[in-house]
Amino acid sequence: MGEMIICKGKLVPSTEAAIDLEDRGYQFGDGVYEVIRVYNGVMFTLDEHLDRLAGSLEKIKISLPCPLEELKGLLVQLVDINQIKTGTVYLQVTRGSAPRNHAFPGKNVEPVITAYTKEVPLPVETTDNGVSAIVVEDIRWLKCDIKSLNLLGSVLAKETAVENGCYEAIQHRGNLVTEGSSSNISIVFDGKVITHPANHLILNGIVRQVILKLCAKQGIPVEERPFAIEEMMGADEVFLSSTTSEITPIIKIEKETIGNGSPGKITKLLQSLYRNEIDLHCGK
Ligand SMILES: Cc1ncc(COP(=O)(O)O)c(C=O)c1O
């Protein structure tokens, strides 16, 4: 953790951080969060993350206690002060602290903003070589578009992956793939990228959004539609995308090899386009 953090909306030394036992994030998971990557000391797609945060907050009826622009300024200061070069910012907003009661507290209870930085190396080994995944039932609620602090479904899914020696758990409802426990899933068939539409069943990943923009710019065909598990197993390529894992090839699912068992052509092309985009916005 960096030396300074944001606690209750202010930059303070991490040693001075204190969160109330009755913070609703702690007791109910009543809040939302974002994870933003820092490259070369610059937050990548910060505006997109803040937009999504604002959307998540609105959907759970929390109003930010300060303007979004002010929060943005604080985050920039945080990254600068902690001199983070390659890392992440974790940002969380809860409904605040109040005597425990499921119903919303009164209007006088202010939402609690916290954020901290961490040096996190680039996921070079996994993005270069690919990873394996298992398939698990999606047991989460039906508002997966909200980046909620309630992550039990994802936690259980990821733990099953790890217990099986895998990197990610690919979740499905019925026969249709939704997303990974902490990533979006795309498949490639004959040069076309297919990914679940951004509805209530998935989190509309920021990396997913960048990928779709890059595909549009490069003329790579895209279909946003759900796909079945069998379709995924027979795909030429499968990849996951997330802020921390970037674009990671999935080369094995449930002991079956995907494509020829090595990172595919379109996945590698998207990785290099994504890298260019980072260089463009964050410098080399
Ligand atoms: C459930 C879920 N889907 C997708 C993603 C990818 O989102 P992003 O690309 O914004 O990191 C995440 C990231 O943590 C996630 O938790």
PDBQT file of the ligand as one rigid body, heavy atoms in Angstrom, charges set to zero:
ROOT
HETATM    1  C1  LIG A 301     -17.214  -9.514 -12.770  1.00  0.00    +0.000 C 
HETATM    2  C2  LIG A 301     -16.242  -8.701 -13.563  1.00  0.00    +0.000 A 
HETATM    3  N1  LIG A 301     -16.398  -8.620 -14.898  1.00  0.00    +0.000 NA
HETATM    4  C3  LIG A 301     -15.547  -7.913 -15.657  1.00  0.00    +0.000 A 
HETATM    5  C4  LIG A 301     -14.465  -7.250 -15.114  1.00  0.00    +0.000 A 
HETATM    6  C5  LIG A 301     -13.545  -6.465 -15.998  1.00  0.00    +0.000 C 
HETATM    7  O1  LIG A 301     -13.748  -5.098 -15.828  1.00  0.00    +0.000 OA
HETATM    8  P1  LIG A 301     -12.624  -4.022 -16.166  1.00  0.00    +0.000 P 
HETATM    9  O2  LIG A 301     -12.203  -4.284 -17.577  1.00  0.00    +0.000 OA
HETATM   10  O3  LIG A 301     -13.311  -2.736 -16.009  1.00  0.00    +0.000 OA
HETATM   11  O4  LIG A 301     -11.520  -4.231 -15.188  1.00  0.00    +0.000 OA
HETATM   12  C6  LIG A 301     -14.264  -7.296 -13.735  1.00  0.00    +0.000 A 
HETATM   13  C7  LIG A 301     -13.137  -6.587 -13.136  1.00  0.00    +0.000 C 
HETATM   14  O5  LIG A 301     -12.823  -6.698 -12.004  1.00  0.00    +0.000 OA
HETATM   15  C8  LIG A 301     -15.175  -8.027 -12.938  1.00  0.00    +0.000 A 
HETATM   16  O6  LIG A 301     -15.032  -8.109 -11.606  1.00  0.00    +0.000 OA
ENDROOT
TORSDOF 0
